[in-house]
Amino acid sequence: MPYPTTIGEAKADRFIEIRRRLHRYPELSGEEFETTRRIREWLGEAGIRILDVPLATGVVAEVGGYREGPVIALRADIDALPVQEETGLPFASEIPGRMHACGHDFHTAALIGTAHALKEREHDLPGTVRLIFQPAEEKAKGARQVIDSGALEGVRAIFGMHNKPDLPVGTIGIKEGPLMAAADGFIVEVAGRGSHAAVPEAGLDPIVTASHIVTALQSIVSRSVSPLESVVVSVTKLHGGTTWNVIPDRAVLEGTIRTFDENVRRRVLERFSRVVAGVAAAFDTTAAVRWIGGPPPVINDAALAEIGRETAAELGYEAVVPAPSPAGEDFAVYQREIPGLFVFMGTAGPHEWHHPAFDLDEKAVPVSVDFFTKLAEKALETWKVSRMEERV
């Protein structure tokens, strides 16, 4: 697909170069200090005003405001992952053990390009576009930090995206309702009584208990929820003991639960705790559950999804209804506050998110700039003249 005519090849190349610069120097959640400095610099090149908000990392800026109208927000995440890159790209990460393996460099570059494009037509915007370059998405903390900073005050709707390697460039996944899952983590500590492995009757074996817990947890999906409800329960770590001839006094399970509905989420978490306690009691042991709070499910607003579909159609891009992803995304935290739309942007990548050889087709950068520029304008106009105002 050629560069969109609304962007132009020279500008598209500039934003692709920004993406490569970010990719070369990735920073982890909460450590995005140089990334923050560079974003401010690139926004400053276009004279985009940067807001003074109390964030250690991340940037909040604005375009528009010369004409009366609502405030909407566009959001990109900026952090990288603790992954050793294996792409072989000429602009591969220069920081060992750090990589933009989830495409946040692409998200950031696309929002910078969108900011530049909106700046060029700033005086014609029927309202204000707030640009949120959010830190710490990978730790599911950044959205809450942005909200606590006051950066969402006055915003009527928020839009964001994630690259989607299995969609071709020029295809945009737009779905109302559930799109991404709530991501809850768990740590279960089983307490027994240690003994010599040759006399197990003298102890209370936490490894046996832990093993039965793993098996029993599988019944949650198969017997505690409807087959029409999507739930994932995965135990990803099981540790107990230090040597071959000693029964330990403790074992630990870790894993994750993914759900797409808040009622199902509550029901599954409650059932999980009862199963763990019941199995532990059956073996005369005890077990304590500690939850690792993740983001809630991404639930897209129906009216905003329709604006997204109309935008894609007007630009000649294909809008498809994507399959929901069991991955988590803290964009959902914003949607607890205001209506939001999160879309999947086709990037035709060779690997899924978090893979050490993750990459994407950079032609998706100008496509994203084109889409979000038009989406922002259309959302402002629609909100101002339609029923949208009555929904707030």
GUKOL-658627 format. One line per 5 residues: number of its first residue (from 1); their letters; for each residue x, y, z of C-alpha. Coordinates in nm, 2 decimals, m for minus. Example, Ala and Ser with C-alpha at 12.3 -4.5 7.8 and 13.67 -1.06 7.14 Angstrom:
BEGIN
1> as> 1.23:m0.45:0.78; 1.37:m0.11:0.71
//
This chain:
BEGIN
1> mpypt> 0.00:0.00:0.00; 0.14:0.34:m0.09; 0.18:0.62:0.15; m0.15:0.80:0.22; m0.18:1.12:0.01
6> tigea> m0.28:1.32:0.32; 0.06:1.25:0.47; 0.31:1.25:0.18; 0.61:1.03:0.14; 0.86:1.28:0.29
11> kadrf> 0.67:1.32:0.61; 0.60:0.95:0.63; 0.97:0.88:0.61; 1.03:1.13:0.89; 0.79:0.95:1.13
16> ieirr> 0.93:0.61:1.03; 1.28:0.75:1.12; 1.14:0.85:1.46; 1.01:0.50:1.51; 1.35:0.36:1.43
21> rlhry> 1.52:0.60:1.67; 1.28:0.49:1.95; 1.34:0.13:1.86; 1.72:0.17:1.89; 1.70:0.31:2.24
26> pelsg> 1.42:0.13:2.43; 1.34:0.21:2.80; 1.15:0.00:3.05; 0.83:0.10:3.24; 0.89:0.39:3.47
31> eefet> 1.24:0.45:3.32; 1.14:0.63:3.00; 1.34:0.95:3.07; 1.53:0.98:2.75; 1.22:0.87:2.55
36> trrir> 1.02:1.15:2.73; 1.29:1.40:2.64; 1.29:1.30:2.27; 0.91:1.31:2.25; 0.91:1.66:2.39
41> ewlge> 1.18:1.76:2.14; 0.99:1.61:1.84; 0.66:1.78:1.95; 0.85:2.11:2.00; 0.97:2.10:1.63
46> agiri> 0.61:2.16:1.53; 0.54:2.42:1.80; 0.30:2.19:1.98; 0.22:2.30:2.33; 0.32:2.07:2.61
51> ldvpl> 0.12:2.07:2.93; 0.27:2.09:3.27; 0.15:1.77:3.45; 0.31:1.59:3.74; 0.44:1.28:3.56
56> atgvv> 0.80:1.16:3.61; 0.80:1.01:3.26; 0.55:1.05:2.97; 0.42:1.36:2.80; 0.09:1.53:2.77
61> aevgg> 0.04:1.79:2.50; m0.25:1.97:2.32; m0.34:2.08:1.97; m0.64:2.31:1.89; m0.85:2.51:2.13
66> yregp> m0.89:2.81:1.89; m1.26:2.72:1.82; m1.51:2.63:2.08; m1.57:2.26:2.12; m1.51:1.95:2.32
71> vialr> m1.17:1.80:2.43; m1.09:1.45:2.31; m0.77:1.25:2.37; m0.54:1.03:2.17; m0.31:0.80:2.36
76> adida> 0.00:0.60:2.28; 0.22:0.40:2.52; 0.60:0.45:2.52; 0.76:0.18:2.73; 0.96:m0.13:2.62
81> lpvqe> 1.01:m0.48:2.75; 1.30:m0.67:2.92; 1.36:m0.88:2.60; 1.69:m0.95:2.42; 1.63:m0.85:2.06
86> etglp> 1.68:m1.11:1.78; 1.56:m0.92:1.48; 1.89:m0.84:1.31; 1.75:m0.50:1.21; 2.00:m0.23:1.13
91> fasei> 1.82:m0.02:1.39; 1.80:m0.30:1.65; 1.81:m0.22:2.02; 2.15:m0.10:2.14; 2.06:m0.17:2.50
96> pgrmh> 2.12:m0.53:2.60; 1.81:m0.71:2.74; 1.58:m0.43:2.63; 1.35:m0.42:2.33; 1.04:m0.27:2.18
101> acghd> 0.90:m0.62:2.14; 0.54:m0.49:2.16; 0.55:m0.21:1.91; 0.52:0.08:2.14; 0.78:0.26:1.94
106> fhtaa> 0.54:0.24:1.65; 0.25:0.37:1.86; 0.46:0.66:1.98; 0.59:0.76:1.63; 0.23:0.74:1.49
111> ligta> 0.10:0.97:1.76; 0.38:1.22:1.70; 0.29:1.22:1.33; m0.07:1.27:1.41; 0.02:1.56:1.64
116> halke> 0.22:1.72:1.36; m0.07:1.67:1.11; m0.33:1.81:1.35; m0.10:2.11:1.43; m0.11:2.21:1.06
121> rehdl> m0.49:2.24:1.07; m0.51:2.35:1.44; m0.71:2.67:1.38; m0.98:2.47:1.20; m1.03:2.21:1.47
126> pgtvr> m1.37:2.23:1.63; m1.23:2.17:1.98; m0.91:2.04:2.14; m0.71:1.72:2.09; m0.51:1.61:2.40
131> lifqp> m0.21:1.39:2.32; m0.12:1.14:2.59; 0.22:0.97:2.56; 0.17:0.72:2.85; 0.45:0.55:3.04
136> aeeka> 0.44:0.21:3.21; 0.17:0.03:3.01; 0.36:m0.30:3.04; 0.32:m0.29:3.42; m0.04:m0.18:3.39
141> kgarq> 0.04:0.13:3.60; 0.07:0.42:3.35; m0.29:0.49:3.28; m0.37:0.54:3.65; m0.07:0.76:3.68
146> vidsg> m0.20:0.98:3.39; m0.54:1.00:3.54; m0.40:1.09:3.89; m0.19:1.36:3.73; m0.51:1.54:3.61
151> alegv> m0.43:1.49:3.24; m0.78:1.34:3.17; m0.97:1.63:3.32; m1.22:1.78:3.08; m1.17:1.50:2.82
156> raifg> m1.50:1.37:2.68; m1.36:1.06:2.49; m1.03:0.89:2.44; m0.89:0.69:2.14; m0.60:0.45:2.12
161> mhnkp> m0.46:0.16:1.93; m0.24:m0.15:1.93; m0.05:m0.29:1.64; m0.18:m0.62:1.52; 0.07:m0.85:1.34
166> dlpvg> m0.19:m1.08:1.19; m0.38:m0.80:1.01; m0.24:m0.65:0.68; m0.14:m0.29:0.66; m0.44:m0.08:0.57
171> tigik> m0.68:m0.30:0.77; m0.81:m0.17:1.10; m0.98:m0.39:1.36; m1.28:m0.20:1.51; m1.51:m0.37:1.75
176> egplm> m1.77:m0.24:2.00; m1.79:m0.41:2.33; m1.52:m0.64:2.47; m1.19:m0.63:2.28; m0.91:m0.72:2.53
181> aaadg> m0.92:m0.91:2.85; m0.89:m0.83:3.22; m0.55:m0.96:3.32; m0.54:m1.07:3.68; m0.23:m1.25:3.82
186> fivev> m0.22:m1.48:4.12; 0.04:m1.61:4.37; m0.08:m1.91:4.58; 0.14:m2.00:4.88; 0.07:m2.35:5.01
191> agrgs> 0.19:m2.41:5.37; 0.24:m2.77:5.49; 0.49:m2.94:5.73; 0.82:m3.06:5.61; 0.97:m3.40:5.67
196> haavp> 1.21:m3.66:5.54; 1.10:m3.79:5.20; 1.13:m4.14:5.34; 0.87:m4.08:5.61; 0.60:m3.86:5.43
201> eagld> 0.34:m3.95:5.70; 0.54:m3.73:5.94; 0.47:m3.42:5.74; 0.20:m3.25:5.54; 0.32:m3.24:5.18
206> pivta> 0.26:m2.90:5.01; 0.37:m3.03:4.67; 0.09:m3.29:4.67; m0.15:m3.01:4.76; m0.02:m2.78:4.50
211> shivt> m0.04:m3.05:4.23; m0.41:m3.11:4.32; m0.48:m2.74:4.31; m0.34:m2.71:3.96; m0.57:m2.99:3.85
216> alqsi> m0.87:m2.86:4.03; m0.84:m2.51:3.89; m0.90:m2.65:3.54; m1.26:m2.72:3.65; m1.33:m2.35:3.67
221> vsrsv> m1.33:m2.30:3.30; m1.50:m2.64:3.22; m1.76:m2.64:3.50; m1.80:m2.30:3.67; m1.86:m2.07:3.37
226> sples> m2.08:m2.10:3.06; m1.92:m2.23:2.74; m2.03:m1.91:2.58; m1.81:m1.70:2.83; m1.44:m1.67:2.75
231> vvvsv> m1.21:m1.74:3.04; m0.85:m1.84:3.07; m0.69:m1.99:3.38; m0.32:m2.06:3.34; m0.08:m2.18:3.61
236> tklhg> 0.26:m2.08:3.48; 0.49:m2.15:3.77; 0.51:m2.42:4.04; 0.79:m2.43:4.28; 0.86:m2.63:4.60
241> gttwn> 1.15:m2.79:4.77; 1.53:m2.77:4.75; 1.66:m3.13:4.72; 1.55:m3.48:4.64; 1.51:m3.63:4.98
246> vipdr> 1.33:m3.36:5.18; 0.96:m3.28:5.17; 0.94:m2.90:5.20; 0.70:m2.70:5.42; 0.60:m2.47:5.14
251> avleg> 0.51:m2.46:4.77; 0.42:m2.17:4.55; 0.20:m2.14:4.24; 0.18:m1.85:4.01; m0.03:m1.77:3.70
256> tirtf> m0.29:m1.56:3.54; m0.67:m1.54:3.48; m0.81:m1.36:3.17; m1.18:m1.26:3.14; m1.38:m1.02:2.92
261> denvr> m1.67:m0.94:3.14; m1.66:m0.78:3.49; m1.94:m1.01:3.63; m1.76:m1.32:3.50; m1.43:m1.18:3.64
266> rrvle> m1.57:m1.15:3.99; m1.73:m1.49:3.98; m1.41:m1.66:3.85; m1.19:m1.49:4.11; m1.43:m1.59:4.39
271> rfsrv> m1.44:m1.95:4.26; m1.07:m1.96:4.23; m1.02:m1.87:4.60; m1.28:m2.13:4.71; m1.11:m2.41:4.51
276> vagva> m0.77:m2.33:4.65; m0.89:m2.32:5.01; m1.10:m2.63:4.97; m0.82:m2.84:4.81; m0.57:m2.72:5.07
281> aafdt> m0.81:m2.82:5.35; m0.86:m3.16:5.21; m0.49:m3.23:5.26; m0.47:m3.07:5.60; m0.26:m2.78:5.46
286> taavr> m0.34:m2.41:5.42; m0.31:m2.19:5.12; m0.31:m1.81:5.09; m0.40:m1.64:4.76; m0.24:m1.31:4.67
291> wiggp> m0.38:m1.12:4.37; m0.17:m0.92:4.13; m0.41:m0.65:4.01; m0.41:m0.61:3.63; m0.62:m0.39:3.40
296> ppvin> m0.99:m0.45:3.36; m1.12:m0.55:3.02; m1.11:m0.31:2.73; m1.48:m0.24:2.65; m1.53:m0.02:2.34
301> daala> m1.80:0.24:2.32; m2.05:0.16:2.04; m2.10:0.52:1.92; m1.72:0.58:1.91; m1.67:0.25:1.72
306> eigre> m1.92:0.37:1.46; m1.71:0.69:1.42; m1.40:0.47:1.37; m1.57:0.26:1.10; m1.69:0.58:0.92
311> taael> m1.34:0.72:0.94; m1.18:0.41:0.79; m1.44:0.40:0.51; m1.38:0.76:0.42; m1.01:0.70:0.39
316> gyeav> m1.04:0.39:0.19; m0.91:0.15:0.46; m1.08:m0.18:0.54; m1.25:m0.20:0.88; m1.29:m0.55:1.01
321> vpaps> m1.44:m0.69:1.33; m1.14:m0.85:1.51; m1.14:m1.15:1.74; m1.11:m1.04:2.10; m0.76:m1.08:2.24
326> paged> m0.69:m1.24:2.58; m0.40:m1.00:2.63; m0.44:m0.72:2.88; m0.42:m0.35:2.81; m0.44:m0.06:3.06
331> favyq> m0.62:0.16:2.81; m0.92:0.00:2.99; m0.85:0.21:3.29; m0.93:0.53:3.09; m1.26:0.36:2.98
336> reipg> m1.36:0.33:3.34; m1.36:0.72:3.35; m1.49:0.82:3.00; m1.60:0.66:2.67; m1.32:0.51:2.47
341> lfvfm> m1.23:0.33:2.15; m0.93:0.11:2.12; m0.85:m0.03:1.77; m0.62:m0.29:1.62; m0.39:m0.14:1.35
346> gtagp> m0.28:m0.39:1.09; 0.10:m0.41:1.08; 0.16:m0.75:0.89; 0.43:m0.86:1.14; 0.62:m1.19:1.13
351> hewhh> 0.57:m1.26:1.50; 0.33:m1.19:1.78; 0.38:m0.94:2.06; 0.66:m0.99:2.30; 0.86:m1.22:2.07
356> pafdl> 1.24:m1.14:2.05; 1.21:m1.12:1.67; 0.90:m0.90:1.67; 0.88:m0.65:1.39; 0.62:m0.47:1.18
361> dekav> 0.56:m0.33:0.83; 0.65:0.04:0.87; 0.40:0.14:0.60; 0.16:0.12:0.89; 0.30:0.44:1.04
366> pvsvd> 0.16:0.68:0.78; m0.16:0.47:0.77; m0.20:0.53:1.14; m0.12:0.90:1.12; m0.38:0.93:0.84
371> fftkl> m0.65:0.74:1.04; m0.60:0.91:1.37; m0.58:1.26:1.23; m0.91:1.21:1.05; m1.06:1.03:1.35
376> aekal> m0.98:1.31:1.58; m1.14:1.57:1.35; m1.44:1.36:1.29; m1.49:1.28:1.66; m1.47:1.65:1.75
381> etwkv> m1.72:1.75:1.49; m1.96:1.46:1.57; m1.94:1.52:1.94; m2.02:1.89:1.89; m2.32:1.86:1.66
386> srmee> m2.48:1.53:1.75; m2.64:1.34:2.03; m2.29:1.25:2.17; m2.30:1.56:2.40; m2.61:1.42:2.57
391> rv> m2.43:1.10:2.67; m2.19:1.27:2.91
//
